[in-house]
Amino acid sequence: MKKIGSFKVTTLADNLVGTDTLGEWGLCFLLEVEDAEGKSHKVVSDTGMTKEAILHNIKRLKLDLSDLEFIFLSHGHLDHTATTVEIIKLAGGGVKVVSHPYVFLQRFHIDKKGKRTALGVPEGEGEAEIESAGGEILQSKEPLEILPGLWTTGQVPRKMDFEVPLPPSPRERLEIVVEGEPIPDQILDDQALWMDVANVGPMVITACAHSGVINTLLQVEHLGGFKAIHGLTGGTYLVGRSEEYLQRTIEELRKFNIRLLAPCHCTGFKAMSRLYQASQKASPSTTVDAS
């Protein structure tokens, strides 16, 4: 299996913000990757919730996306897919957009009174608009090597029975329209990125981890034949979880011997604090970055 020479993650949007950047309930990363042959590549992972924040932060950080090759859409929720067309235009077209086949399907939240609210890809960011802007859509349920050494997880098997998509409030539900039929939405399109970095080890980039952060790491271990995961960056969907759920997640995370943990987006302050405390007790050398 090919290894990545090095990589850098720049946060273009997150719930937390730095100086002179805008925050939002959304996520967008820029990955700068040097492959095993020394060639440099740029990949954007998710495209946030608001065009205003993403485009402001790209400009403020003085980022050049003219050589962007790929956009990876982790799943089809509006807080991860709102600026895809605009980023393709910034790159001048010629960008491949990688996703699960369910990403562009209609999906809804139905409240107690039966009111339907769209949760899917925002208007103007769909397949037709992406292709019109010069993007090429690549869809796969299976793991896909999008660059030498940089992989998607594919649809993540849900082996841990305690890891379930965060349920809505009582009498509320989530739906997705598949082949014209609305069905319960289990967010099966949720994927992550992963790579094996030379002289470092396996790194995983999640978005929301609706499939479960432990399920996602198990999938990466299986695909790469790894016995441990060096680093995890991204959302974990631990916000709003019970104390029992948090504790079980922490116990399972310890089994991967993670050395670098950088949770963000839908993790929540409580879970970030618990992860930090647990990592310090387990191994003072583990780095936890909640920024």
Summary of the structure (lengths in Angstrom):
residues: 291
radius of gyration: 18.1
end to end distance: 31.7
largest distance: 56.8
contacts: 978
relative contact order: 0.13
helix: 22%
strand: 27%
